[in-house]
Amino acid sequence: MNLFREQLEPYKKKIGIEKAESTYCGLVADYKSLLLSMKSKKNAEDIVIEELEKSFIEDYYNWMLGTCALANSTVFGRVNTLKWLMYIAQEKRLDYGSSVRIISSVCPNTRGVLSFPKRNCKG
């Protein structure tokens, strides 16, 4: 979650300059969703990169669809955000290379380029 928070800060500073507020709001919503899932299912507030295994991602995916009753497109976007974080982790050499492949196997239609739906947020 530290890596996620590290990525949120630059977005917030660049809103209106080179980043859209809707992108930032989407990332905040994704962060809060992941945090809530970890609190409710794992009684934890953080996870290390190495623990992003297929079963964790499947549980998160199913929790969003079932418990939260989120739309497929929202769930897809949030899984895609995890994939984006894994790419960043690899770039920073925090790497756990199989995680990106794991995420792709959970949600096989994920793309390398992420798009975030427009949302209103209080950021």
C-alpha positions in Angstrom: 0.0 0.0 0.0 3.0 2.3 0.5 3.7 2.0 -3.2 0.1 2.9 -4.0 0.3 6.0 -1.7 3.6 7.0 -3.4 1.8 7.0 -6.7 -1.2 9.0 -5.5 0.9 12.0 -4.2 2.4 13.0 -7.6 -1.1 12.7 -9.3 -2.6 15.0 -6.7 0.1 17.6 -7.2 -0.4 17.6 -11.0 -4.2 17.9 -11.1 -5.1 20.6 -13.6 -1.5 20.8 -14.9 -0.9 17.5 -16.7 -3.3 15.1 -14.9 -7.1 15.0 -14.8 -8.9 15.1 -11.5 -11.0 12.2 -12.6 -7.9 10.0 -12.9 -6.8 11.0 -9.4 -10.3 10.3 -8.1 -10.3 6.9 -9.7 -7.0 6.0 -8.1 -8.2 7.2 -4.7 -11.3 5.0 -5.1 -9.2 2.0 -6.2 -6.9 2.6 -3.2 -9.8 2.8 -0.7 -11.4 -0.4 -2.2 -8.2 -2.4 -1.9 -7.7 -1.1 1.7 -11.3 -2.0 2.7 -10.9 -5.4 1.1 -7.8 -6.1 3.1 -9.3 -4.9 6.3 -12.4 -7.0 6.0 -10.9 -10.2 4.6 -7.3 -10.2 6.0 -7.6 -7.9 9.0 -4.6 -6.0 7.6 -3.9 -2.6 6.2 -0.9 -3.4 4.1 0.4 -6.1 1.9 3.9 -6.7 0.6 4.4 -7.1 -3.2 5.3 -10.8 -2.7 1.9 -11.6 -1.3 0.0 -10.5 -4.4 -0.6 -14.1 -5.4 -3.3 -15.4 -7.6 -5.6 -16.4 -4.7 -5.3 -12.9 -3.2 -6.3 -11.2 -6.4 -9.1 -13.7 -7.1 -10.5 -13.1 -3.6 -10.3 -9.3 -4.2 -11.9 -9.7 -7.6 -14.8 -11.9 -6.2 -15.2 -9.6 -3.2 -15.7 -6.6 -5.4 -18.2 -8.4 -7.6 -20.1 -10.2 -4.8 -19.9 -8.2 -1.5 -19.6 -4.8 -3.1 -21.8 -5.6 -6.1 -19.6 -3.5 -8.3 -20.0 -3.4 -12.1 -17.7 -5.6 -14.2 -16.1 -2.6 -15.7 -15.3 -1.1 -12.3 -13.8 -4.5 -11.1 -11.8 -4.7 -14.3 -10.4 -1.2 -13.8 -9.4 -2.0 -10.2 -7.6 -5.2 -11.2 -5.9 -3.2 -13.9 -4.7 -0.7 -11.3 -3.1 -3.6 -9.5 -1.4 -4.6 -12.7 -0.1 -1.0 -13.1 1.3 -1.1 -9.5 3.1 -4.3 -10.3 4.7 -2.7 -13.4 5.9 0.2 -11.1 7.2 -2.3 -8.6 9.2 -4.1 -11.3 10.6 -0.8 -12.5 11.7 0.1 -8.9 13.2 -3.4 -8.5 10.8 -4.2 -5.8 9.8 -6.8 -8.2 7.9 -9.9 -7.9 7.7 -10.7 -11.7 5.1 -13.3 -11.7 2.4 -11.0 -10.2 1.7 -9.2 -13.5 1.2 -12.6 -15.1 -1.0 -13.7 -12.2 -3.2 -10.6 -12.5 -3.5 -11.2 -16.3 -4.7 -14.7 -15.6 -7.3 -13.5 -13.1 -8.6 -10.9 -15.5 -7.3 -11.9 -18.9 -8.5 -8.8 -20.8 -6.3 -6.4 -18.9 -4.2 -4.1 -21.1 -0.9 -2.5 -20.6 -2.4 1.0 -20.9 -4.8 1.8 -18.2 -7.9 4.0 -18.6 -9.9 5.2 -15.6 -13.6 6.0 -15.8 -14.6 9.6 -14.8 -15.8 9.7 -11.2 -16.6 12.4 -8.7 -14.6 12.4 -5.6 -13.9 14.5 -2.6 -10.1 13.5 -2.8 
